[in-house]
C-alpha cells in the first residue's frame, strides 16, 4: 500500500500546489488536505478536502479515519484573516492540537513542518551566515518569527516523545515565484519602496518550485542511508541587496529614518496594502543570510534557482515599475562603479561556501 498524506494549509497557494504535486506520486495512495476554509480553486483528483480548524481537536478524527502515515504541516503562516491574535492562535495552538493528534496516531511514520529562517532574527551583530546549530542573539520579540520559534519548540518535544516518527523541520528563506503571496512579496508590490536610511540589507530567496521539491523529498524520498530528519535551512544560493531588488522591479526607493519608517509601516498596514510588520522592518534593516550545506549533504539537493534567479522570476510577473528597470539599473550600476572603484566582490556574486 502507498502512503496516505495529510497536508495542512491547502487553502493557500503553496499548500494547494504541494498537495496536487504529491497526489501524482507513484508511492502515494491518497492525499487529504485540511484548512479552515476551502481552497480558492478546486483541488485535483486524488486530493480529498476536509474543512478543519486546527485549533479544534477534529483533526485527530481526520487522521484516524484516513489512516494517515505522513503529515506535512504548511499552515504556520505570517498571513491570515481575523487579525494578529487569530493568526497566532492558528499557528501555535493549531500546531499543538495537530501534534497532540499525531501523538495518538500509532500509524504515523513521518512529520514535516514548514518553518522560516525568521527564527534567527535580524540584528546588527548577527553572524554573516546562520547555520542550523546557531542560536539567535535573542528570541524574536513577536510576530510570525516568534510563532515559528514556539512551533519548533513543540515539534522538538514531539520528536522526543515519538522517536519512531521521522521529523523534519524546514526553515525556508523568503519564498517567491510568479504567484508569490507572502508579506515580503506584498512589500515589493508597492509602487514606491520605503527603506531604512543608511542600510542596504542582504536578502535570500527560494523559488516556490524548489520549496515544493524540498517538501516532497522530506515527505517521500529519503536518500539511501539517510532519513531526512532534523532541521534544515532552505534558500537559493547567493544574495541580493535590497537596492538590487528595487532596481530589478523598476521601483524607486524612499530612504527614511527608522522612526519615520515605522510610521509609514503603520499606514501601510492600515490601508491593507501590505503586512509591514516589525520583524519585516528588522529584515529590511539588517538582512539575513543562511547556510544550506546540510540541505545539500543530507537531501542531495541543490535548489535549481539561485536567489537572483528566483527573484527574477518573481519580478517578471509583477507590474512594471515607475521607472524602466534597464534605465534604473544602468544609472545605479554606473554610480556604484564610481563609488566603489576600490574593488572587492560584486554584491550579486554568490556567497562563498
Secondary structure in CASP SS format (residue, H / E / C, confidence):
PFRMAT SS
TARGET T0000
AUTHOR 0000-0000-0000
METHOD secondary structure of the structure
MODEL  1
X C 1.00
X C 1.00
X E 1.00
X E 1.00
X E 1.00
X E 1.00
X E 1.00
X E 1.00
X C 1.00
X C 1.00
X C 1.00
X C 1.00
X H 1.00
X H 1.00
X H 1.00
X H 1.00
X H 1.00
X H 1.00
X H 1.00
X H 1.00
X H 1.00
X H 1.00
X H 1.00
X C 1.00
X C 1.00
X C 1.00
X C 1.00
X E 1.00
X E 1.00
X E 1.00
X E 1.00
X E 1.00
X E 1.00
X E 1.00
X E 1.00
X C 1.00
X C 1.00
X C 1.00
X C 1.00
X C 1.00
X C 1.00
X C 1.00
X C 1.00
X C 1.00
X C 1.00
X C 1.00
X E 1.00
X E 1.00
X E 1.00
X E 1.00
X E 1.00
X C 1.00
X C 1.00
X C 1.00
X C 1.00
X C 1.00
X C 1.00
X H 1.00
X H 1.00
X H 1.00
X H 1.00
X H 1.00
X H 1.00
X H 1.00
X H 1.00
X H 1.00
X C 1.00
X C 1.00
X C 1.00
X E 1.00
X E 1.00
X E 1.00
X E 1.00
X C 1.00
X C 1.00
X C 1.00
X C 1.00
X C 1.00
X C 1.00
X C 1.00
X C 1.00
X C 1.00
X C 1.00
X H 1.00
X H 1.00
X H 1.00
X H 1.00
X H 1.00
X H 1.00
X H 1.00
X H 1.00
X H 1.00
X H 1.00
X H 1.00
X H 1.00
X H 1.00
X H 1.00
X H 1.00
X H 1.00
X H 1.00
X H 1.00
X H 1.00
X H 1.00
X H 1.00
X C 1.00
X C 1.00
X C 1.00
X C 1.00
X C 1.00
X E 1.00
X E 1.00
X E 1.00
X E 1.00
X E 1.00
X E 1.00
X E 1.00
X H 1.00
X H 1.00
X H 1.00
X H 1.00
X C 1.00
X C 1.00
X C 1.00
X C 1.00
X C 1.00
X C 1.00
X C 1.00
X C 1.00
X C 1.00
X E 1.00
X C 1.00
X C 1.00
X C 1.00
X C 1.00
X C 1.00
X C 1.00
X C 1.00
X C 1.00
X C 1.00
X C 1.00
X C 1.00
X C 1.00
X H 1.00
X H 1.00
X H 1.00
X H 1.00
X H 1.00
X H 1.00
X H 1.00
X H 1.00
X H 1.00
X H 1.00
X H 1.00
X H 1.00
X H 1.00
X H 1.00
X H 1.00
X H 1.00
X H 1.00
X H 1.00
X H 1.00
X C 1.00
X C 1.00
X C 1.00
X C 1.00
X E 1.00
X E 1.00
X E 1.00
X E 1.00
X E 1.00
X E 1.00
X E 1.00
X C 1.00
X E 1.00
X E 1.00
X E 1.00
X C 1.00
X C 1.00
X C 1.00
X C 1.00
X C 1.00
X C 1.00
X H 1.00
X H 1.00
X H 1.00
X H 1.00
X H 1.00
X H 1.00
X C 1.00
X C 1.00
X C 1.00
X E 1.00
X E 1.00
X E 1.00
X E 1.00
X E 1.00
X C 1.00
X C 1.00
X C 1.00
X C 1.00
X C 1.00
X E 1.00
X E 1.00
X C 1.00
X E 1.00
X E 1.00
X E 1.00
X H 1.00
X H 1.00
X H 1.00
X H 1.00
X H 1.00
X H 1.00
X H 1.00
X H 1.00
X H 1.00
X H 1.00
X H 1.00
X H 1.00
X H 1.00
X C 1.00
X C 1.00
X C 1.00
X C 1.00
X C 1.00
X C 1.00
X C 1.00
X C 1.00
X C 1.00
X E 1.00
X E 1.00
X E 1.00
X E 1.00
X E 1.00
X C 1.00
X C 1.00
X C 1.00
X C 1.00
X C 1.00
X E 1.00
X E 1.00
X H 1.00
X H 1.00
X H 1.00
X H 1.00
X H 1.00
X H 1.00
X H 1.00
X H 1.00
X C 1.00
X C 1.00
X E 1.00
X E 1.00
X E 1.00
X E 1.00
X E 1.00
X C 1.00
X H 1.00
X H 1.00
X H 1.00
X H 1.00
X H 1.00
X H 1.00
X H 1.00
X H 1.00
X H 1.00
X H 1.00
X H 1.00
X H 1.00
X H 1.00
X C 1.00
X C 1.00
X C 1.00
X C 1.00
X C 1.00
X C 1.00
X C 1.00
X H 1.00
X H 1.00
X H 1.00
X H 1.00
X H 1.00
X H 1.00
X H 1.00
X H 1.00
X H 1.00
X C 1.00
X C 1.00
X C 1.00
X E 1.00
X C 1.00
X C 1.00
X H 1.00
X H 1.00
X H 1.00
X H 1.00
X H 1.00
X H 1.00
X H 1.00
X C 1.00
X C 1.00
X C 1.00
X C 1.00
X C 1.00
X C 1.00
X C 1.00
X H 1.00
X H 1.00
X H 1.00
X H 1.00
X H 1.00
X H 1.00
X H 1.00
X H 1.00
X H 1.00
X H 1.00
X C 1.00
X C 1.00
X C 1.00
X C 1.00
X C 1.00
X C 1.00
X C 1.00
X C 1.00
X H 1.00
X H 1.00
X H 1.00
X H 1.00
X H 1.00
X H 1.00
X H 1.00
X H 1.00
X H 1.00
X H 1.00
X H 1.00
X H 1.00
X H 1.00
X H 1.00
X H 1.00
X C 1.00
X C 1.00
X C 1.00
X C 1.00
X C 1.00
X C 1.00
X C 1.00
X C 1.00
X C 1.00
X C 1.00
X C 1.00
X C 1.00
X C 1.00
X C 1.00
END
